[in-house]
Amino acid sequence: MGLRGIVSFNAIFALLPILVFAEASVEGRVELPKSHSAPVMAKRYEIVTIGGVLATQPPLAVVYLDGSFPKPKSPSTKQIVQKDLAFLPSLLPVQVGTRVEFPSLDDTYHNIFSYSPAKRFDLGRYRPEERPIPSEVFDAPGLVVLRCDIHEHMRGLLLVLDTPYFITTDEEGRCSKRGSTVRRRGKSPWS
């Protein structure tokens, strides 16, 4: 009778949804491809490729947790700056629903656009002092290739993710993030 009561209690406990909080850390190294430049006539229009695919210079990667996570309660805002006729950072991971601003620190016009399936947009031509700062909300996951219609050599990458847990590697492929609280709703953490 005593054993039967324990088994019934454990079976019921395993079926109840619970909320689990855990301290998480991510640490590791990603082997990044060697970068090389496509042949060009003028260095100004150099496009960095890996086997014909657009890449960042220097090579970078995004490490992220895949799964079902709650949507953010309030959307965040990030920035990709245009400086010295380049996008900084050249690769920006964001969570779905993030607004990205595109301020210019150059003394020239820019026209940021993308024809990527994850997000098609065109901010039109704008000056450095333009207010409000031109921005776009990224509401679907996927890779967005950013370009400037005026400066054809400018390329940037925006990776829109369904997870709030991500980190960008350094130039050597290393990444480390400690102290993030991971919240998971589900069955028993032992299942």
N, C-alpha and C positions, 0 to 999 in steps of 0.2 A: 504494500500500500504506500509506503514512504517513497519507494523508487518510482512508482507510477506517478505520484504527485510531482516529483522533480522533473520527470520526462515531459509531462503535460505542460508544466510551467515553462520549460525551455522551448518547447515547440511553439507555444503562444508568443513568447518573447521574441523568437526569431522572425515571426511574421509581422510584428508591429513595426511600423516605420519609426526610425530614430534619426536624430540629428547628430552628426559627428563633426567635431572640430578637431583639427590636427595641425600641428606645426609642421610645415613642409619646407623643404629646401631642394633646390635644383642645382646640380653641379656637374660639369662634364666638358667634353671637348668634341666638336664636330669637325670632321675632316672636310675642309673647304677645297674646292677646285682651284687650281692655279689659274690666275687671271691672265689674259692676254688681250691685246688690242687688235681690233680689225684694221686692216690696212687703210690708210686715209691719205689724202693729198695735203691737208692742212691739219695741224694738231688741234686747232680750235674745234673741229668737227669730229674728233676722235670718239668712237662709240666702243665701249668695252663689252666684249661678248665672250661667252663660253660655248663653244660649238655652235655658234650662230644665235644663241639665246642671250637676251639682255641680262647683264649682271651688274652688281654694284662694284665700285672701285674704292677701296679694297673689297675683296669678297667678304660677305657677311651671311649669317643664317639666322633664322628665328626658330627658337625651341618653344613649344607650347604643349599644354595638356589638352587632349581631345576628350570630349564628353558632353554631357548635358549640364549646363550651368545656368543659374538664374540671370535674367537680363539686369543690367544696372538700373538702379532706382532713378538716378539722374544721369543724363548723358554727359560725357566728359568732352573737353576741347583740347586738341593738340595742335602743334604747328609744324609745318614744313616751310622753311625760310628759303627764299632765293637770294643767294649771296655769291658774288663773283661769277655770275651766270651759271650757277649750279644749285641743285636742290640739297638742302641740309636739314635733316639727315637724308642720305640717299636711299635708305630703306627704313620705313616706319611701320611697325605693327600696331594696330588699333583694334579695339573691340567693336563689334557691330553697334551702330547707333552713335558713334563718335563724330563730332564736328571737327573738321580739320581746317585751320586757317592757313592762308598762303601769303604771308607778308613778304614784301620785297625790300631788301636792303641795298639793291643796286640802283644806280642813277639812270635807269632806263625803264621803258615799259616791259611788261610781261603779259602773256596770254596762256594761262595754264588750262590744259584740257586732257581728256582721256576718252578713248573709244573702247575701253576694256569692257567685257561682258558684265563684270561685277558692278561697274558704275560708269555710265557715259555722262560727261558734263563738259561744259566750256565756260570758263569764268569771264571770257572777253578780255580785251586789252585794259590794263590798269597801270597807274603810276605808283611809285613807292609810297607816296603820302595818301593814297586812297583810303578813305574811311567810310563805312566800316571795312575792316580788312576782308577781302574776298575769301569766302569759305564754302565748304560743301559738307553735307552730312552723308556718311557712308553707312547705308542701311542694309547691305547684303554682303555675305562673306565672299571672299575671293581676292585675287591679285589684281591690283589696279596699277597700270603703267601710266605715269605722269609725263607730260611733254609740254613744251612751250612752243607755241606757234611762231613766235618771233625768233627764238634762238633754237634752231633745230637740233643742236647737239645736246641740249638739256634733256636728261632722263632721270626719273625718280620712280621708286617702287613703294606702294602702300599695300600692306597685307592686312586685309580686314578679316578678323577671326571671331568665331562664336564663343570664345573663352576669354575670361579675364586673366588667365594665367599664362603669360608668355614672357620671353626675354630674348634680346638680340645678342648674338655672340660678339666677341671682339675680333680684331683682324687675324688672330691666331686660331679662331674657332672655339675659344674658351667661353664658358658662361657660368655664372654663379649667382644664385639668389637665395637668400636665407631669410627665415622669419616670416614667410607669408602664411597667413591662416587659410587653410583650405576647409571649406564647409561643404559637406556632402549630405544629401538627404536620400535615404534608401533603406534597405533591409539592414540586417546586422553587419557590422564591419568585418565579421569573420566569414560571411557567405560569399 
